[in-house]
Amino acid sequence: MQDPWQRFYQPPASPLARFGLVLLGIGILALSFLLGLVFLAVAVGMAVIGFIVLTVRRWLGRSGSGKRDDGLVDVEYRVVHRERSDRE
């Protein structure tokens, strides 16, 4: 009984063709690795730039307020009294 994998793929008999396939495989792996490094570098660069932007915004936001943050919130509200017509 034959291996079912050999029905779809038969390795080349020529040593030169095998060597070419090995080189092609190494090239594809190297290209995938370099592409992954490029995406990783872009992601790290964007994270660093975002961190710098958020840090600068935080520093600039704190310098404008001279008050101490004591947890109190100033709000304005008004009470609306509604008289219902069935309570007469």
C-alpha positions in Angstrom: 0.0 0.0 0.0 1.4 3.3 -1.0 1.6 6.4 1.1 -1.2 8.8 0.1 1.1 11.8 0.3 3.2 10.5 -2.7 0.1 10.7 -4.9 0.2 14.5 -4.6 3.9 15.2 -4.2 6.8 13.3 -5.5 10.3 14.6 -4.6 12.5 15.3 -7.5 15.1 12.7 -8.3 17.7 15.2 -9.5 20.1 16.4 -6.8 20.2 19.8 -8.4 16.4 20.2 -8.3 16.5 19.1 -4.6 19.1 21.7 -3.9 17.0 24.3 -5.6 14.0 23.4 -3.5 16.1 23.7 -0.4 17.3 27.1 -1.4 13.8 28.2 -2.3 12.6 27.0 1.2 15.3 28.9 2.9 14.6 32.0 0.9 10.9 31.8 1.8 11.7 31.4 5.5 14.2 34.3 5.4 11.7 36.5 3.6 8.9 35.6 6.1 11.3 36.4 9.0 12.3 39.7 7.6 8.7 40.7 6.8 7.8 39.8 10.4 10.7 41.9 11.7 9.4 44.9 9.6 5.9 44.5 11.0 7.3 44.2 14.5 9.5 47.3 14.0 6.5 49.3 12.8 4.3 48.2 15.7 7.0 49.0 18.2 7.6 52.4 16.6 3.9 53.2 16.7 3.7 52.2 20.3 6.7 54.4 21.2 5.3 57.4 19.3 1.9 56.9 21.0 3.5 56.7 24.4 5.5 59.9 23.7 2.4 61.7 22.5 0.3 60.7 25.5 3.1 61.6 27.9 3.5 65.1 26.3 -0.3 65.6 26.5 -0.4 64.6 30.1 2.5 67.0 30.9 0.8 69.9 29.0 -2.5 69.2 30.6 -1.2 69.4 34.1 0.8 72.6 33.7 -2.4 74.6 32.8 -4.3 73.7 36.0 -3.0 75.4 39.2 -5.6 73.7 41.4 -5.0 70.6 43.4 -7.1 67.6 42.5 -9.1 66.9 45.7 -11.7 64.6 44.1 -14.5 67.2 44.1 -16.5 67.9 41.0 -18.2 71.2 40.5 -21.6 70.8 39.0 -24.7 72.9 38.3 -28.2 71.6 38.3 -31.8 72.8 38.6 -34.7 71.1 40.2 -37.8 70.8 38.0 -41.1 70.5 39.8 -43.8 68.9 37.8 -47.3 69.1 39.0 -49.5 66.3 37.8 -53.0 67.2 36.7 -54.6 64.2 38.4 -53.6 65.4 41.9 -56.0 68.2 42.2 
